[in-house]
């Protein structure tokens, strides 16, 4: 399960890199494919917020129960803040794609804040959360965790081979970016 979370982080980092490049272009006054930016944020909503983060929450709950430590709530709070940030960003992007004027500065700030929040969140998990899982859990714990997580496990709609139609344009963009 931890390998899956780490693989998700690697894939999310790839998408955040694309968003960072788009942010740079936007800040420089260059054209940006807002459909692509929206696809990335919608992917984050559909996968990270509905499977990846709930899996982390389940595992963290298990960890808190096993260690008897009170949950400080940082993980949950960050997941909530990320969901709010992605919702606001998708709203702005949909407005732009509907030809409603949104200030460039607002979009730049929202996108910049979103990227920083995502990166900081992943660093926190990889630095503080995941290592604790490795220290505390044995194979039996991971088996129990897998059972607990089954209801929230979904196939990654972008980084898998099962369904090439969901996020097809984004998938093609990533594949072509790797060839450059």
C-alpha positions as a Markdown table, in Angstrom:
| # | Residue | x | y | z |
|---|---|---|---|---|
| 1 | Unk | 0.0 | 0.0 | 0.0 |
| 2 | Unk | 2.8 | 2.4 | 0.8 |
| 3 | Unk | 4.4 | 1.7 | -2.6 |
| 4 | Unk | 1.1 | 2.7 | -4.2 |
| 5 | Unk | 1.1 | 6.0 | -2.2 |
| 6 | Unk | 4.7 | 6.7 | -3.2 |
| 7 | Unk | 3.9 | 6.0 | -6.9 |
| 8 | Unk | 0.9 | 8.3 | -6.7 |
| 9 | Unk | 3.2 | 11.0 | -5.3 |
| 10 | Unk | 5.6 | 10.5 | -8.2 |
| 11 | Unk | 2.8 | 10.9 | -10.6 |
| 12 | Unk | 1.4 | 13.9 | -8.8 |
| 13 | Unk | 4.9 | 15.5 | -8.9 |
| 14 | Unk | 4.9 | 15.0 | -12.7 |
| 15 | Unk | 1.6 | 16.9 | -13.0 |
| 16 | Unk | 2.8 | 19.6 | -10.6 |
| 17 | Unk | 5.8 | 20.1 | -12.8 |
| 18 | Unk | 3.5 | 20.6 | -15.8 |
| 19 | Unk | 1.4 | 23.1 | -13.7 |
| 20 | Unk | 4.6 | 24.9 | -12.7 |
| 21 | Unk | 5.6 | 25.3 | -16.3 |
| 22 | Unk | 2.2 | 26.6 | -17.2 |
| 23 | Unk | 2.3 | 29.0 | -14.3 |
| 24 | Unk | 5.6 | 30.4 | -15.5 |
| 25 | Unk | 4.2 | 30.8 | -19.0 |
| 26 | Unk | 1.1 | 32.5 | -17.6 |
| 27 | Unk | 3.2 | 34.9 | -15.4 |
| 28 | Unk | 5.3 | 35.8 | -18.5 |
| 29 | Unk | 2.2 | 36.7 | -20.4 |
| 30 | Unk | 2.3 | 33.8 | -22.7 |
| 31 | Unk | -0.6 | 31.6 | -23.8 |
| 32 | Unk | -1.6 | 28.7 | -21.7 |
| 33 | Unk | -3.8 | 25.7 | -22.6 |
| 34 | Unk | -6.4 | 26.2 | -19.9 |
| 35 | Unk | -8.1 | 22.9 | -20.8 |
| 36 | Unk | -4.9 | 21.1 | -19.9 |
| 37 | Unk | -4.6 | 22.9 | -16.6 |
| 38 | Unk | -8.2 | 22.2 | -15.8 |
| 39 | Unk | -7.7 | 18.5 | -16.7 |
| 40 | Unk | -4.8 | 18.3 | -14.3 |
| 41 | Unk | -6.7 | 19.8 | -11.4 |
| 42 | Unk | -9.8 | 17.7 | -12.2 |
| 43 | Unk | -7.6 | 14.6 | -12.1 |
| 44 | Unk | -6.4 | 15.7 | -8.7 |
| 45 | Unk | -10.0 | 16.0 | -7.6 |
| 46 | Unk | -11.2 | 12.8 | -9.1 |
| 47 | Unk | -8.3 | 10.6 | -8.0 |
| 48 | Unk | -6.2 | 12.2 | -5.3 |
| 49 | Unk | -9.1 | 13.6 | -3.3 |
| 50 | Unk | -11.4 | 10.5 | -3.7 |
| 51 | Unk | -8.9 | 7.7 | -3.4 |
| 52 | Unk | -5.3 | 8.7 | -2.6 |
| 53 | Unk | -6.1 | 11.0 | 0.3 |
| 54 | Unk | -8.8 | 8.8 | 1.9 |
| 55 | Unk | -6.3 | 5.9 | 1.7 |
| 56 | Unk | -3.8 | 8.0 | 3.6 |
| 57 | Unk | -6.4 | 8.9 | 6.1 |
| 58 | Unk | -7.4 | 5.3 | 6.7 |
| 59 | Unk | -3.8 | 4.3 | 7.2 |
| 60 | Unk | -3.1 | 7.2 | 9.5 |
| 61 | Unk | -6.2 | 6.3 | 11.6 |
| 62 | Unk | -4.8 | 2.8 | 11.9 |
| 63 | Unk | -1.4 | 4.2 | 12.9 |
| 64 | Unk | -3.0 | 6.4 | 15.5 |
| 65 | Unk | -5.0 | 3.6 | 16.9 |
| 66 | Unk | -2.0 | 1.2 | 17.0 |
| 67 | Unk | 0.4 | 3.7 | 18.6 |
| 68 | Unk | -2.2 | 5.2 | 21.0 |
| 69 | Unk | -1.2 | 8.6 | 19.8 |
| 70 | Unk | -3.8 | 11.3 | 19.5 |
| 71 | Unk | -4.2 | 12.4 | 16.0 |
| 72 | Unk | -3.0 | 16.0 | 15.6 |
| 73 | Unk | -5.2 | 16.5 | 12.5 |
| 74 | Unk | -2.5 | 18.1 | 10.3 |
| 75 | Unk | -3.0 | 15.4 | 7.6 |
| 76 | Unk | -6.7 | 15.7 | 7.6 |
| 77 | Unk | -6.6 | 19.5 | 7.6 |
| 78 | Unk | -4.2 | 19.6 | 4.7 |
| 79 | Unk | -6.4 | 17.2 | 2.7 |
| 80 | Unk | -9.4 | 19.5 | 3.4 |
| 81 | Unk | -7.4 | 22.6 | 2.3 |
| 82 | Unk | -6.2 | 20.9 | -0.9 |
| 83 | Unk | -9.8 | 20.0 | -1.8 |
| 84 | Unk | -10.9 | 23.6 | -1.2 |
| 85 | Unk | -8.0 | 24.9 | -3.3 |
| 86 | Unk | -8.6 | 22.6 | -6.2 |
| 87 | Unk | -12.4 | 23.4 | -6.1 |
| 88 | Unk | -11.7 | 27.1 | -6.3 |
| 89 | Unk | -9.1 | 26.7 | -9.0 |
| 90 | Unk | -11.4 | 24.5 | -11.2 |
| 91 | Unk | -14.1 | 27.1 | -10.7 |
| 92 | Unk | -11.8 | 29.9 | -12.0 |
| 93 | Unk | -10.6 | 27.7 | -14.9 |
| 94 | Unk | -14.2 | 26.8 | -15.9 |
| 95 | Unk | -15.1 | 30.5 | -15.8 |
| 96 | Unk | -12.1 | 31.3 | -18.1 |
| 97 | Unk | -13.1 | 28.5 | -20.4 |
| 98 | Unk | -16.6 | 29.9 | -20.5 |
| 99 | Unk | -15.2 | 33.3 | -21.6 |
| 100 | Unk | -15.8 | 35.0 | -18.2 |
| 101 | Unk | -13.0 | 37.4 | -17.4 |
| 102 | Unk | -10.9 | 36.4 | -14.4 |
| 103 | Unk | -7.9 | 38.6 | -13.5 |
| 104 | Unk | -4.6 | 37.1 | -14.6 |
| 105 | Unk | -3.1 | 38.0 | -11.2 |
| 106 | Unk | -5.8 | 36.1 | -9.3 |
| 107 | Unk | -5.3 | 33.0 | -11.5 |
| 108 | Unk | -1.5 | 33.2 | -11.1 |
| 109 | Unk | -1.8 | 33.5 | -7.3 |
| 110 | Unk | -4.4 | 30.7 | -7.0 |
| 111 | Unk | -2.3 | 28.4 | -9.2 |
| 112 | Unk | 0.9 | 29.3 | -7.4 |
| 113 | Unk | -0.7 | 28.7 | -4.0 |
| 114 | Unk | -2.2 | 25.4 | -5.2 |
| 115 | Unk | 1.2 | 24.1 | -6.4 |
| 116 | Unk | 2.9 | 25.2 | -3.2 |
| 117 | Unk | 0.2 | 23.6 | -1.0 |
| 118 | Unk | 0.5 | 20.3 | -3.0 |
| 119 | Unk | 4.3 | 20.2 | -2.8 |
| 120 | Unk | 4.4 | 21.1 | 0.9 |
| 121 | Unk | 1.8 | 18.4 | 1.6 |
| 122 | Unk | 3.7 | 15.7 | -0.2 |
| 123 | Unk | 6.9 | 16.7 | 1.5 |
| 124 | Unk | 5.2 | 16.5 | 4.9 |
| 125 | Unk | 3.9 | 13.1 | 4.2 |
| 126 | Unk | 7.2 | 11.7 | 2.9 |
| 127 | Unk | 9.2 | 13.3 | 5.7 |
| 128 | Unk | 7.0 | 12.8 | 8.7 |
| 129 | Unk | 4.1 | 10.5 | 8.0 |
| 130 | Unk | 5.3 | 7.7 | 5.8 |
| 131 | Unk | 8.5 | 6.9 | 7.7 |
| 132 | Unk | 6.3 | 6.4 | 10.8 |
| 133 | Unk | 4.3 | 3.8 | 9.0 |
| 134 | Unk | 7.4 | 2.0 | 8.0 |
| 135 | Unk | 8.7 | 2.0 | 11.6 |
| 136 | Unk | 5.5 | 0.8 | 13.2 |
| 137 | Unk | 3.8 | -1.5 | 10.8 |
| 138 | Unk | 4.7 | -5.1 | 10.1 |
| 139 | Unk | 3.3 | -7.4 | 7.4 |
| 140 | Unk | 0.3 | -8.3 | 9.4 |
| 141 | Unk | -0.6 | -4.6 | 9.8 |
| 142 | Unk | -0.3 | -4.0 | 6.1 |
| 143 | Unk | -2.6 | -6.9 | 5.4 |
| 144 | Unk | -5.2 | -5.4 | 7.7 |
| 145 | Unk | -4.7 | -2.0 | 6.2 |
| 146 | Unk | -5.2 | -3.4 | 2.7 |
| 147 | Unk | -8.6 | -4.9 | 3.8 |
| 148 | Unk | -9.6 | -1.6 | 5.4 |
| 149 | Unk | -8.6 | 0.3 | 2.2 |
| 150 | Unk | -10.4 | -1.9 | -0.3 |
| 151 | Unk | -13.5 | 0.3 | -0.5 |
| 152 | Unk | -11.5 | 3.3 | -1.4 |
| 153 | Unk | -9.2 | 1.7 | -3.9 |
| 154 | Unk | -9.8 | 2.8 | -7.4 |
| 155 | Unk | -7.7 | 2.5 | -10.5 |
| 156 | Unk | -5.7 | 5.6 | -11.3 |
| 157 | Unk | -7.7 | 7.1 | -14.2 |
| 158 | Unk | -4.6 | 8.7 | -15.8 |
| 159 | Unk | -1.5 | 6.6 | -14.9 |
| 160 | Unk | -2.9 | 3.1 | -15.8 |
| 161 | Unk | -3.5 | 1.0 | -18.8 |
| 162 | Unk | -7.1 | 0.1 | -18.2 |
| 163 | Unk | -9.0 | 3.0 | -19.7 |
| 164 | Unk | -7.3 | 5.3 | -22.2 |
| 165 | Unk | -10.3 | 7.5 | -22.7 |
| 166 | Unk | -10.4 | 9.3 | -19.4 |
| 167 | Unk | -8.0 | 12.2 | -19.4 |
| 168 | Unk | -6.9 | 11.2 | -22.9 |
| 169 | Unk | -5.6 | 14.6 | -23.9 |
| 170 | Unk | -3.6 | 14.9 | -20.7 |
| 171 | Unk | -2.2 | 11.4 | -21.1 |
| 172 | Unk | -1.1 | 12.2 | -24.7 |
| 173 | Unk | 0.5 | 15.5 | -23.5 |
| 174 | Unk | 2.5 | 13.7 | -20.8 |
| 175 | Unk | 3.6 | 11.0 | -23.2 |
| 176 | Unk | 4.8 | 13.6 | -25.7 |
| 177 | Unk | 6.4 | 15.7 | -23.0 |
| 178 | Unk | 8.5 | 12.6 | -22.1 |
| 179 | Unk | 9.8 | 12.4 | -25.6 |
| 180 | Unk | 11.1 | 16.0 | -25.7 |
